[in-house]
Amino acid sequence: MKKYLFKKINIIILFSIILLVLSIIFIKSSDPNIAEVFSTDKKLPIYGVDRDDKKVAISFDAAWGDEFTKEILDILDENNIKTTFFLVEFWVDKYPELVKEIDKRGHEIGNHSSSHPYMSELSEKQIVEELKKTEEKIHKLTGKTTVLFRPPYGDYNNRLIEVSNKNNYHVIQWSIDSLDWKEKGVQPVVDRVIKDINSGSIILFHNNAKYVTGYLPIILKELKEKGYEIVPISEVIYKKDYYIDHRGIQYKK
């Protein structure tokens, strides 16, 4: 009796494995979105960079509002610092003079999509449209082509990374999220950034965060005192001959 039960259990297990394999094959052939769940070849954006020269990058995402942007630019000028601004198309349309001003003051401009969608839900064609529409608007205003892309909400999948790379973009996340959008005050943002800072860090801020003009001068001062050089993201990342580990940290080959 025991021998019969053991044999029956083995048959059930074998049948289950066969069924699972067939299901995965069917899913991969019918829906590339779901197929990614089963893939071990997970592609990652750049979260941070392995460096030992104490270079770090500050970035500002601009999707809504312009209230503090000019003051941010003034603070950066006062500290002789250049950063990266990621712009959404509808922000570019609404504030074209600010786009020109950001560029005029020597800051790098990155692409933050056209409509601020969840990029992992889009087809390849839709991803290209999101990239190109914003790229063209920025180029028309500044004469420069964007080469950095930050997905809205930090949302991505393999398809987004592959399509972005194919269209000459480096996909950028962040290693330090300031959480300035939570509007808990100046000190929590300062503490969070300073506590986690390392060479090659990429810091995420928002141009319309409530306390940005309060925390920004403090953070710049403290980073300088710790010996960090603050530069645009393009001066922190490697453009070629690199690999990205499982944490999203970029290494020079």
Secondary structure, 3 states (H helix, E strand, C coil): CHHHHHHHHHHHHHHHHHHHHHHHHHHHHHCHHHHHHHCCCCCCCECEECCCCCEEEEEEEECCCCCCHHHHHHHHHHCCCCCEEEECHHHHHHCHHHHHHHHHCCCEEEECCCCCCCHHHCCHHHHHHHHHHHHHHHHHHHCCCCCEECCHHHCCCHHHHHHHHHCCCEEECCCEECCHHHCCCHHHHHHHHHHHCCCCCEEEEECCCCCHHHHHHHHHHHHHHCCCEEECHHHCCCCCCEEECCCCEEEEC
